[in-house]
Amino acid sequence: MPKKKKEIVFVNDNSGDWMGLYVDGKLVSENHSLEPDDVLSLLGIEHSSRWIDMEDSRLPSKLSDIKEPEKPYVFDPKVCKNGKPHESIMGGEFCCGCGEPL
């Protein structure tokens, strides 16, 4: 049986200050902005992210040119990438600092 396509709708308020993501008619996330990691996770799409210190003001044209950091980031359920405790805004399902599921 083929998978049913999900209906994805982004809703923005007229001021541009708030947005939400609806999947099959159900609000699954809302905030001042929606991070790509959050959206892909909510849609069940496998992905990865990398956090790098940029030497130039642009990313390299090839992913393979990005050097791995000396100490890779490891998810800690109590501490965000920014060193502070994980938190969500307005009861969201993801940390507003790093995008990890709560």
Biopython code that builds the backbone (N, CA, C, O; Angstrom):
import numpy as np
from Bio.PDB.StructureBuilder import StructureBuilder

atoms = [
    (1, "MET", "N", (0.846, -1.165, 0.000)),
    (1, "MET", "CA", (0.000, 0.000, 0.000)),
    (1, "MET", "C", (0.899, 1.238, 0.000)),
    (1, "MET", "O", (1.766, 1.357, 0.866)),
    (2, "PRO", "N", (0.715, 2.165, -0.950)),
    (2, "PRO", "CA", (1.567, 3.361, -0.990)),
    (2, "PRO", "C", (1.285, 4.279, 0.194)),
    (2, "PRO", "O", (0.164, 4.361, 0.696)),
    (3, "LYS", "N", (2.346, 4.970, 0.622)),
    (3, "LYS", "CA", (2.201, 5.921, 1.717)),
    (3, "LYS", "C", (1.354, 7.100, 1.269)),
    (3, "LYS", "O", (1.500, 7.594, 0.150)),
    (4, "LYS", "N", (0.467, 7.546, 2.153)),
    (4, "LYS", "CA", (-0.342, 8.719, 1.872)),
    (4, "LYS", "C", (0.540, 9.958, 2.006)),
    (4, "LYS", "O", (1.282, 10.094, 2.979)),
    (5, "LYS", "N", (0.456, 10.855, 1.034)),
    (5, "LYS", "CA", (1.220, 12.092, 1.124)),
    (5, "LYS", "C", (0.667, 12.949, 2.243)),
    (5, "LYS", "O", (-0.545, 13.033, 2.438)),
    (6, "LYS", "N", (1.572, 13.587, 2.981)),
    (6, "LYS", "CA", (1.163, 14.474, 4.048)),
    (6, "LYS", "C", (0.844, 15.848, 3.464)),
    (6, "LYS", "O", (1.521, 16.319, 2.551)),
    (7, "GLU", "N", (-0.195, 16.482, 4.004)),
    (7, "GLU", "CA", (-0.502, 17.851, 3.617)),
    (7, "GLU", "C", (0.255, 18.771, 4.564)),
    (7, "GLU", "O", (0.042, 18.733, 5.775)),
    (8, "ILE", "N", (1.137, 19.596, 4.014)),
    (8, "ILE", "CA", (1.979, 20.487, 4.797)),
    (8, "ILE", "C", (1.545, 21.920, 4.505)),
    (8, "ILE", "O", (1.496, 22.335, 3.347)),
    (9, "VAL", "N", (1.229, 22.675, 5.558)),
    (9, "VAL", "CA", (0.843, 24.075, 5.384)),
    (9, "VAL", "C", (1.587, 24.923, 6.412)),
    (9, "VAL", "O", (1.543, 24.647, 7.611)),
    (10, "PHE", "N", (2.270, 25.959, 5.926)),
    (10, "PHE", "CA", (2.889, 26.956, 6.796)),
    (10, "PHE", "C", (1.924, 28.132, 6.892)),
    (10, "PHE", "O", (1.419, 28.604, 5.873)),
    (11, "VAL", "N", (1.666, 28.603, 8.101)),
    (11, "VAL", "CA", (0.777, 29.737, 8.321)),
    (11, "VAL", "C", (1.570, 30.833, 9.021)),
    (11, "VAL", "O", (2.217, 30.593, 10.040)),
    (12, "ASN", "N", (1.512, 32.041, 8.461)),
    (12, "ASN", "CA", (2.207, 33.195, 9.028)),
    (12, "ASN", "C", (1.187, 34.257, 9.404)),
    (12, "ASN", "O", (0.198, 34.447, 8.696)),
    (13, "ASP", "N", (1.422, 34.956, 10.522)),
    (13, "ASP", "CA", (0.531, 36.067, 10.832)),
    (13, "ASP", "C", (0.902, 37.246, 9.934)),
    (13, "ASP", "O", (1.997, 37.283, 9.374)),
    (14, "ASN", "N", (-0.010, 38.203, 9.801)),
    (14, "ASN", "CA", (0.204, 39.323, 8.878)),
    (14, "ASN", "C", (1.412, 40.170, 9.229)),
    (14, "ASN", "O", (1.989, 40.809, 8.348)),
    (15, "SER", "N", (1.810, 40.192, 10.496)),
    (15, "SER", "CA", (2.974, 40.996, 10.884)),
    (15, "SER", "C", (4.283, 40.291, 10.543)),
    (15, "SER", "O", (5.339, 40.922, 10.524)),
    (16, "GLY", "N", (4.221, 38.994, 10.274)),
    (16, "GLY", "CA", (5.435, 38.225, 9.997)),
    (16, "GLY", "C", (6.193, 37.826, 11.240)),
    (16, "GLY", "O", (7.317, 37.331, 11.158)),
    (17, "ASP", "N", (5.576, 38.040, 12.406)),
    (17, "ASP", "CA", (6.263, 37.765, 13.672)),
    (17, "ASP", "C", (5.992, 36.362, 14.204)),
    (17, "ASP", "O", (6.685, 35.917, 15.119)),
    (18, "TRP", "N", (5.014, 35.659, 13.663)),
    (18, "TRP", "CA", (4.654, 34.348, 14.208)),
    (18, "TRP", "C", (4.300, 33.418, 13.067)),
    (18, "TRP", "O", (3.674, 33.827, 12.089)),
    (19, "MET", "N", (4.700, 32.178, 13.197)),
    (19, "MET", "CA", (4.355, 31.203, 12.158)),
    (19, "MET", "C", (4.079, 29.849, 12.775)),
    (19, "MET", "O", (4.501, 29.546, 13.891)),
    (20, "GLY", "N", (3.363, 29.052, 12.021)),
    (20, "GLY", "CA", (3.046, 27.708, 12.476)),
    (20, "GLY", "C", (3.161, 26.720, 11.337)),
    (20, "GLY", "O", (3.122, 27.086, 10.162)),
    (21, "LEU", "N", (3.304, 25.452, 11.711)),
    (21, "LEU", "CA", (3.375, 24.361, 10.744)),
    (21, "LEU", "C", (2.238, 23.400, 11.036)),
    (21, "LEU", "O", (2.127, 22.874, 12.143)),
    (22, "TYR", "N", (1.391, 23.173, 10.034)),
    (22, "TYR", "CA", (0.296, 22.217, 10.131)),
    (22, "TYR", "C", (0.628, 21.009, 9.263)),
    (22, "TYR", "O", (1.038, 21.155, 8.112)),
    (23, "VAL", "N", (0.449, 19.823, 9.822)),
    (23, "VAL", "CA", (0.620, 18.575, 9.080)),
    (23, "VAL", "C", (-0.718, 17.856, 9.127)),
    (23, "VAL", "O", (-1.227, 17.534, 10.200)),
    (24, "ASP", "N", (-1.275, 17.612, 7.958)),
    (24, "ASP", "CA", (-2.592, 16.971, 7.840)),
    (24, "ASP", "C", (-3.636, 17.677, 8.704)),
    (24, "ASP", "O", (-4.453, 17.032, 9.359)),
    (25, "GLY", "N", (-3.596, 19.020, 8.696)),
    (25, "GLY", "CA", (-4.593, 19.823, 9.386)),
    (25, "GLY", "C", (-4.372, 20.014, 10.875)),
    (25, "GLY", "O", (-5.185, 20.661, 11.535)),
    (26, "LYS", "N", (-3.285, 19.464, 11.426)),
    (26, "LYS", "CA", (-3.017, 19.570, 12.856)),
    (26, "LYS", "C", (-1.779, 20.439, 13.086)),
    (26, "LYS", "O", (-0.739, 20.229, 12.463)),
    (27, "LEU", "N", (-1.905, 21.422, 13.992)),
    (27, "LEU", "CA", (-0.770, 22.271, 14.340)),
    (27, "LEU", "C", (0.270, 21.424, 15.064)),
    (27, "LEU", "O", (-0.016, 20.833, 16.105)),
    (28, "VAL", "N", (1.487, 21.370, 14.502)),
    (28, "VAL", "CA", (2.542, 20.566, 15.123)),
    (28, "VAL", "C", (3.666, 21.415, 15.688)),
    (28, "VAL", "O", (4.447, 20.934, 16.510)),
    (29, "SER", "N", (3.765, 22.678, 15.262)),
    (29, "SER", "CA", (4.805, 23.554, 15.792)),
    (29, "SER", "C", (4.454, 24.996, 15.471)),
    (29, "SER", "O", (3.897, 25.293, 14.415)),
    (30, "GLU", "N", (4.789, 25.893, 16.402)),
    (30, "GLU", "CA", (4.623, 27.320, 16.160)),
    (30, "GLU", "C", (5.682, 28.074, 16.943)),
    (30, "GLU", "O", (6.100, 27.648, 18.019)),
    (31, "ASN", "N", (6.111, 29.209, 16.383)),
    (31, "ASN", "CA", (7.149, 30.015, 17.014)),
    (31, "ASN", "C", (7.358, 31.265, 16.172)),
    (31, "ASN", "O", (6.657, 31.480, 15.184)),
    (32, "HIS", "N", (8.327, 32.089, 16.567)),
    (32, "HIS", "CA", (8.664, 33.268, 15.772)),
    (32, "HIS", "C", (9.279, 32.851, 14.443)),
    (32, "HIS", "O", (9.157, 33.556, 13.441)),
    (33, "SER", "N", (9.932, 31.711, 14.445)),
    (33, "SER", "CA", (10.484, 31.132, 13.210)),
    (33, "SER", "C", (10.526, 29.624, 13.397)),
    (33, "SER", "O", (10.490, 29.132, 14.525)),
    (34, "LEU", "N", (10.601, 28.906, 12.313)),
    (34, "LEU", "CA", (10.694, 27.450, 12.367)),
    (34, "LEU", "C", (12.031, 27.045, 11.756)),
    (34, "LEU", "O", (12.339, 27.378, 10.611)),
    (35, "GLU", "N", (12.805, 26.328, 12.540)),
    (35, "GLU", "CA", (14.118, 25.890, 12.084)),
    (35, "GLU", "C", (13.971, 24.709, 11.119)),
    (35, "GLU", "O", (13.088, 23.870, 11.297)),
    (36, "PRO", "N", (14.828, 24.642, 10.103)),
    (36, "PRO", "CA", (14.759, 23.513, 9.163)),
    (36, "PRO", "C", (14.833, 22.153, 9.858)),
    (36, "PRO", "O", (14.118, 21.226, 9.478)),
    (37, "ASP", "N", (15.701, 22.025, 10.880)),
    (37, "ASP", "CA", (15.805, 20.748, 11.601)),
    (37, "ASP", "C", (14.467, 20.358, 12.219)),
    (37, "ASP", "O", (14.064, 19.196, 12.168)),
    (38, "ASP", "N", (13.778, 21.348, 12.808)),
    (38, "ASP", "CA", (12.474, 21.082, 13.421)),
    (38, "ASP", "C", (11.478, 20.586, 12.382)),
    (38, "ASP", "O", (10.788, 19.588, 12.590)),
    (39, "VAL", "N", (11.416, 21.297, 11.264)),
    (39, "VAL", "CA", (10.447, 20.961, 10.220)),
    (39, "VAL", "C", (10.718, 19.562, 9.670)),
    (39, "VAL", "O", (9.797, 18.755, 9.540)),
    (40, "LEU", "N", (11.972, 19.278, 9.350)),
    (40, "LEU", "CA", (12.305, 17.962, 8.800)),
    (40, "LEU", "C", (12.016, 16.846, 9.797)),
    (40, "LEU", "O", (11.516, 15.789, 9.412)),
    (41, "SER", "N", (12.324, 17.067, 11.074)),
    (41, "SER", "CA", (12.040, 16.062, 12.098)),
    (41, "SER", "C", (10.544, 15.819, 12.225)),
    (41, "SER", "O", (10.101, 14.673, 12.303)),
    (42, "LEU", "N", (9.770, 16.889, 12.245)),
    (42, "LEU", "CA", (8.314, 16.754, 12.351)),
    (42, "LEU", "C", (7.727, 15.998, 11.164)),
    (42, "LEU", "O", (6.722, 15.299, 11.294)),
    (43, "LEU", "N", (8.368, 16.146, 10.006)),
    (43, "LEU", "CA", (7.890, 15.466, 8.801)),
    (43, "LEU", "C", (8.454, 14.052, 8.677)),
    (43, "LEU", "O", (8.105, 13.326, 7.746)),
    (44, "GLY", "N", (9.319, 13.660, 9.602)),
    (44, "GLY", "CA", (9.879, 12.311, 9.569)),
    (44, "GLY", "C", (10.929, 12.120, 8.496)),
    (44, "GLY", "O", (11.137, 11.002, 8.024)),
    (45, "ILE", "N", (11.596, 13.199, 8.102)),
    (45, "ILE", "CA", (12.628, 13.129, 7.067)),
    (45, "ILE", "C", (13.992, 13.053, 7.742)),
    (45, "ILE", "O", (14.357, 13.930, 8.526)),
    (46, "GLU", "N", (14.744, 11.994, 7.432)),
    (46, "GLU", "CA", (16.076, 11.851, 8.013)),
    (46, "GLU", "C", (16.983, 12.958, 7.494)),
    (46, "GLU", "O", (16.966, 13.283, 6.307)),
    (47, "HIS", "N", (17.765, 13.524, 8.383)),
    (47, "HIS", "CA", (18.657, 14.610, 8.016)),
    (47, "HIS", "C", (19.759, 14.726, 9.069)),
    (47, "HIS", "O", (19.710, 14.076, 10.114)),
    (48, "SER", "N", (20.721, 15.541, 8.783)),
    (48, "SER", "CA", (21.743, 15.823, 9.775)),
    (48, "SER", "C", (22.089, 17.299, 9.693)),
    (48, "SER", "O", (21.824, 17.957, 8.687)),
    (49, "SER", "N", (22.673, 17.801, 10.741)),
    (49, "SER", "CA", (23.094, 19.195, 10.789)),
    (49, "SER", "C", (24.531, 19.245, 11.267)),
    (49, "SER", "O", (24.995, 18.370, 11.998)),
    (50, "ARG", "N", (25.202, 20.256, 10.853)),
    (50, "ARG", "CA", (26.566, 20.486, 11.338)),
    (50, "ARG", "C", (26.659, 21.927, 11.800)),
    (50, "ARG", "O", (26.094, 22.832, 11.187)),
    (51, "TRP", "N", (27.370, 22.119, 12.872)),
    (51, "TRP", "CA", (27.631, 23.452, 13.392)),
    (51, "TRP", "C", (29.117, 23.695, 13.242)),
    (51, "TRP", "O", (29.937, 22.919, 13.734)),
    (52, "ILE", "N", (29.458, 24.770, 12.564)),
    (52, "ILE", "CA", (30.867, 25.031, 12.294)),
    (52, "ILE", "C", (31.209, 26.473, 12.638)),
    (52, "ILE", "O", (30.339, 27.342, 12.683)),
    (53, "ASP", "N", (32.488, 26.707, 12.880)),
    (53, "ASP", "CA", (32.999, 28.066, 12.989)),
    (53, "ASP", "C", (33.368, 28.490, 11.574)),
    (53, "ASP", "O", (34.214, 27.867, 10.933)),
    (54, "MET", "N", (32.736, 29.539, 11.098)),
    (54, "MET", "CA", (32.984, 29.978, 9.725)),
    (54, "MET", "C", (34.189, 30.902, 9.688)),
    (54, "MET", "O", (34.268, 31.874, 10.439)),
    (55, "GLU", "N", (35.129, 30.581, 8.801)),
    (55, "GLU", "CA", (36.306, 31.416, 8.629)),
    (55, "GLU", "C", (36.024, 32.538, 7.637)),
    (55, "GLU", "O", (36.554, 33.642, 7.765)),
    (56, "ASP", "N", (35.195, 32.248, 6.658)),
    (56, "ASP", "CA", (34.799, 33.241, 5.665)),
    (56, "ASP", "C", (33.328, 33.559, 5.891)),
    (56, "ASP", "O", (32.685, 32.959, 6.752)),
    (57, "SER", "N", (32.809, 34.477, 5.139)),
    (57, "SER", "CA", (31.409, 34.836, 5.295)),
    (57, "SER", "C", (30.493, 33.953, 4.452)),
    (57, "SER", "O", (29.288, 34.200, 4.388)),
    (58, "ARG", "N", (31.044, 32.928, 3.804)),
    (58, "ARG", "CA", (30.248, 32.022, 2.979)),
    (58, "ARG", "C", (30.631, 30.574, 3.295)),
    (58, "ARG", "O", (31.750, 30.283, 3.717)),
    (59, "LEU", "N", (29.680, 29.693, 3.079)),
    (59, "LEU", "CA", (29.955, 28.267, 3.255)),
    (59, "LEU", "C", (30.688, 27.732, 2.033)),
    (59, "LEU", "O", (30.539, 28.274, 0.938)),
    (60, "PRO", "N", (31.482, 26.670, 2.206)),
    (60, "PRO", "CA", (32.141, 26.059, 1.045)),
    (60, "PRO", "C", (31.105, 25.507, 0.066)),
    (60, "PRO", "O", (30.004, 25.135, 0.474)),
    (61, "SER", "N", (31.447, 25.454, -1.207)),
    (61, "SER", "CA", (30.506, 24.959, -2.211)),
    (61, "SER", "C", (30.310, 23.445, -2.110)),
    (61, "SER", "O", (29.296, 22.927, -2.577)),
    (62, "LYS", "N", (31.266, 22.728, -1.507)),
    (62, "LYS", "CA", (31.152, 21.281, -1.338)),
    (62, "LYS", "C", (31.086, 20.933, 0.143)),
    (62, "LYS", "O", (31.879, 21.432, 0.941)),
    (63, "LEU", "N", (30.143, 20.078, 0.503)),
    (63, "LEU", "CA", (30.027, 19.630, 1.887)),
    (63, "LEU", "C", (31.316, 18.957, 2.351)),
    (63, "LEU", "O", (31.705, 19.087, 3.512)),
    (64, "SER", "N", (31.971, 18.246, 1.453)),
    (64, "SER", "CA", (33.204, 17.534, 1.816)),
    (64, "SER", "C", (34.336, 18.487, 2.200)),
    (64, "SER", "O", (35.315, 18.058, 2.810)),
    (65, "ASP", "N", (34.221, 19.765, 1.856)),
    (65, "ASP", "CA", (35.253, 20.750, 2.219)),
    (65, "ASP", "C", (35.087, 21.272, 3.641)),
    (65, "ASP", "O", (35.948, 22.003, 4.131)),
    (66, "ILE", "N", (34.003, 20.913, 4.307)),
    (66, "ILE", "CA", (33.794, 21.353, 5.680)),
    (66, "ILE", "C", (34.586, 20.441, 6.598)),
    (66, "ILE", "O", (34.391, 19.225, 6.605)),
    (67, "LYS", "N", (35.476, 21.035, 7.369)),
    (67, "LYS", "CA", (36.304, 20.266, 8.286)),
    (67, "LYS", "C", (35.497, 19.928, 9.531)),
    (67, "LYS", "O", (34.738, 20.759, 10.029)),
    (68, "GLU", "N", (35.658, 18.724, 10.027)),
    (68, "GLU", "CA", (34.991, 18.308, 11.259)),
    (68, "GLU", "C", (35.610, 19.049, 12.433)),
    (68, "GLU", "O", (36.825, 19.243, 12.468)),
    (69, "PRO", "N", (34.795, 19.466, 13.392)),
    (69, "PRO", "CA", (35.362, 20.142, 14.559)),
    (69, "PRO", "C", (36.217, 19.181, 15.375)),
    (69, "PRO", "O", (36.016, 17.967, 15.338)),
    (70, "GLU", "N", (37.170, 19.739, 16.111)),
    (70, "GLU", "CA", (38.036, 18.899, 16.934)),
    (70, "GLU", "C", (37.231, 18.145, 17.983)),
    (70, "GLU", "O", (37.493, 16.972, 18.249)),
    (71, "LYS", "N", (36.257, 18.816, 18.576)),
    (71, "LYS", "CA", (35.409, 18.178, 19.575)),
    (71, "LYS", "C", (33.970, 18.226, 19.065)),
    (71, "LYS", "O", (33.323, 19.270, 19.148)),
    (72, "PRO", "N", (33.460, 17.113, 18.539)),
    (72, "PRO", "CA", (32.109, 17.144, 17.982)),
    (72, "PRO", "C", (31.059, 17.378, 19.065)),
    (72, "PRO", "O", (31.232, 16.983, 20.218)),
    (73, "TYR", "N", (29.975, 18.023, 18.667)),
    (73, "TYR", "CA", (28.853, 18.264, 19.575)),
    (73, "TYR", "C", (28.148, 16.945, 19.857)),
    (73, "TYR", "O", (27.835, 16.199, 18.930)),
    (74, "VAL", "N", (27.899, 16.658, 21.111)),
    (74, "VAL", "CA", (27.160, 15.468, 21.516)),
    (74, "VAL", "C", (25.930, 15.936, 22.286)),
    (74, "VAL", "O", (26.042, 16.709, 23.238)),
    (75, "PHE", "N", (24.764, 15.469, 21.873)),
    (75, "PHE", "CA", (23.521, 15.896, 22.502)),
    (75, "PHE", "C", (23.496, 15.477, 23.966)),
    (75, "PHE", "O", (23.720, 14.311, 24.294)),
    (76, "ASP", "N", (23.224, 16.426, 24.830)),
    (76, "ASP", "CA", (23.056, 16.187, 26.263)),
    (76, "ASP", "C", (21.612, 16.544, 26.580)),
    (76, "ASP", "O", (21.199, 17.677, 26.332)),
    (77, "PRO", "N", (20.826, 15.608, 27.124)),
    (77, "PRO", "CA", (19.411, 15.897, 27.347)),
    (77, "PRO", "C", (19.159, 17.037, 28.321)),
    (77, "PRO", "O", (18.033, 17.527, 28.408)),
    (78, "LYS", "N", (20.184, 17.473, 29.060)),
    (78, "LYS", "CA", (19.988, 18.545, 30.037)),
    (78, "LYS", "C", (20.579, 19.878, 29.603)),
    (78, "LYS", "O", (20.201, 20.921, 30.137)),
    (79, "VAL", "N", (21.504, 19.862, 28.640)),
    (79, "VAL", "CA", (22.208, 21.091, 28.281)),
    (79, "VAL", "C", (22.157, 21.304, 26.765)),
    (79, "VAL", "O", (22.401, 20.385, 25.983)),
    (80, "CYS", "N", (21.836, 22.525, 26.378)),
    (80, "CYS", "CA", (21.749, 22.920, 24.969)),
    (80, "CYS", "C", (23.149, 23.193, 24.415)),
    (80, "CYS", "O", (24.111, 23.300, 25.176)),
    (81, "LYS", "N", (23.258, 23.304, 23.101)),
    (81, "LYS", "CA", (24.534, 23.629, 22.472)),
    (81, "LYS", "C", (25.108, 24.942, 22.986)),
    (81, "LYS", "O", (26.324, 25.127, 23.022)),
    (82, "ASN", "N", (24.216, 25.857, 23.384)),
    (82, "ASN", "CA", (24.687, 27.148, 23.870)),
    (82, "ASN", "C", (25.126, 27.090, 25.333)),
    (82, "ASN", "O", (25.482, 28.121, 25.905)),
    (83, "GLY", "N", (25.106, 25.901, 25.950)),
    (83, "GLY", "CA", (25.555, 25.720, 27.318)),
    (83, "GLY", "C", (24.496, 25.966, 28.368)),
    (83, "GLY", "O", (24.749, 25.792, 29.560)),
    (84, "LYS", "N", (23.315, 26.370, 27.940)),
    (84, "LYS", "CA", (22.210, 26.627, 28.864)),
    (84, "LYS", "C", (21.258, 25.440, 28.858)),
    (84, "LYS", "O", (21.317, 24.611, 27.949)),
    (85, "PRO", "N", (20.378, 25.340, 29.860)),
    (85, "PRO", "CA", (19.392, 24.244, 29.844)),
    (85, "PRO", "C", (18.482, 24.347, 28.628)),
    (85, "PRO", "O", (18.192, 25.444, 28.150)),
    (86, "HIS", "N", (18.034, 23.194, 28.129)),
    (86, "HIS", "CA", (17.082, 23.187, 27.014)),
    (86, "HIS", "C", (15.809, 23.907, 27.428)),
    (86, "HIS", "O", (15.385, 23.815, 28.580)),
    (87, "GLU", "N", (15.204, 24.617, 26.500)),
    (87, "GLU", "CA", (13.933, 25.273, 26.767)),
    (87, "GLU", "C", (13.139, 25.374, 25.477)),
    (87, "GLU", "O", (13.703, 25.392, 24.383)),
    (88, "SER", "N", (11.832, 25.441, 25.619)),
    (88, "SER", "CA", (10.991, 25.663, 24.454)),
    (88, "SER", "C", (10.190, 26.931, 24.689)),
    (88, "SER", "O", (9.982, 27.356, 25.825)),
    (89, "ILE", "N", (9.756, 27.513, 23.613)),
    (89, "ILE", "CA", (8.926, 28.702, 23.707)),
    (89, "ILE", "C", (7.497, 28.294, 23.377)),
    (89, "ILE", "O", (7.260, 27.591, 22.395)),
    (90, "MET", "N", (6.560, 28.726, 24.185)),
    (90, "MET", "CA", (5.144, 28.473, 23.960)),
    (90, "MET", "C", (4.823, 26.982, 23.907)),
    (90, "MET", "O", (3.943, 26.564, 23.155)),
    (91, "GLY", "N", (5.524, 26.187, 24.695)),
    (91, "GLY", "CA", (5.213, 24.760, 24.784)),
    (91, "GLY", "C", (5.575, 23.955, 23.557)),
    (91, "GLY", "O", (5.001, 22.889, 23.332)),
    (92, "GLY", "N", (6.518, 24.438, 22.751)),
    (92, "GLY", "CA", (6.926, 23.718, 21.550)),
    (92, "GLY", "C", (7.568, 22.384, 21.894)),
    (92, "GLY", "O", (7.926, 22.131, 23.044)),
    (93, "GLU", "N", (7.709, 21.537, 20.887)),
    (93, "GLU", "CA", (8.242, 20.195, 21.090)),
    (93, "GLU", "C", (9.754, 20.139, 20.946)),
    (93, "GLU", "O", (10.353, 19.084, 21.159)),
    (94, "PHE", "N", (10.393, 21.272, 20.583)),
    (94, "PHE", "CA", (11.824, 21.293, 20.325)),
    (94, "PHE", "C", (12.471, 22.431, 21.106)),
    (94, "PHE", "O", (11.839, 23.451, 21.381)),
    (95, "CYS", "N", (13.731, 22.242, 21.454)),
    (95, "CYS", "CA", (14.491, 23.279, 22.148)),
    (95, "CYS", "C", (14.660, 24.479, 21.204)),
    (95, "CYS", "O", (15.007, 24.313, 20.035)),
    (96, "CYS", "N", (14.410, 25.681, 21.723)),
    (96, "CYS", "CA", (14.534, 26.873, 20.886)),
    (96, "CYS", "C", (15.988, 27.244, 20.626)),
    (96, "CYS", "O", (16.265, 28.037, 19.725)),
    (97, "GLY", "N", (16.929, 26.684, 21.400)),
    (97, "GLY", "CA", (18.338, 27.006, 21.217)),
    (97, "GLY", "C", (19.061, 26.103, 20.246)),
    (97, "GLY", "O", (19.967, 26.548, 19.541)),
    (98, "CYS", "N", (18.668, 24.822, 20.196)),
    (98, "CYS", "CA", (19.407, 23.896, 19.340)),
    (98, "CYS", "C", (18.526, 23.070, 18.418)),
    (98, "CYS", "O", (19.031, 22.428, 17.497)),
    (99, "GLY", "N", (17.212, 23.074, 18.648)),
    (99, "GLY", "CA", (16.312, 22.333, 17.761)),
    (99, "GLY", "C", (16.134, 20.873, 18.120)),
    (99, "GLY", "O", (15.408, 20.159, 17.428)),
    (100, "GLU", "N", (16.782, 20.404, 19.190)),
    (100, "GLU", "CA", (16.637, 19.004, 19.568)),
    (100, "GLU", "C", (15.237, 18.765, 20.168)),
    (100, "GLU", "O", (14.698, 19.641, 20.845)),
    (101, "PRO", "N", (14.655, 17.587, 19.921)),
    (101, "PRO", "CA", (13.343, 17.278, 20.522)),
    (101, "PRO", "C", (13.428, 17.278, 22.046)),
    (101, "PRO", "O", (14.427, 16.843, 22.618)),
    (102, "LEU", "N", (12.387, 17.762, 22.691)),
    (102, "LEU", "CA", (12.349, 17.785, 24.150)),
    (102, "LEU", "C", (11.592, 16.584, 24.683)),
    (102, "LEU", "O", (11.453, 16.430, 25.896)),
]
sb = StructureBuilder()
sb.init_structure("model")
sb.init_model(0)
sb.init_chain("A")
sb.init_seg("    ")
for serial, (resi, resn, name, xyz) in enumerate(atoms, 1):
    if name == "N":
        sb.init_residue(resn, " ", resi, " ")
    sb.init_atom(name, np.array(xyz, "f"), 0.0, 1.0, " ", f" {name:<3s}", serial, name[0])
structure = sb.get_structure()
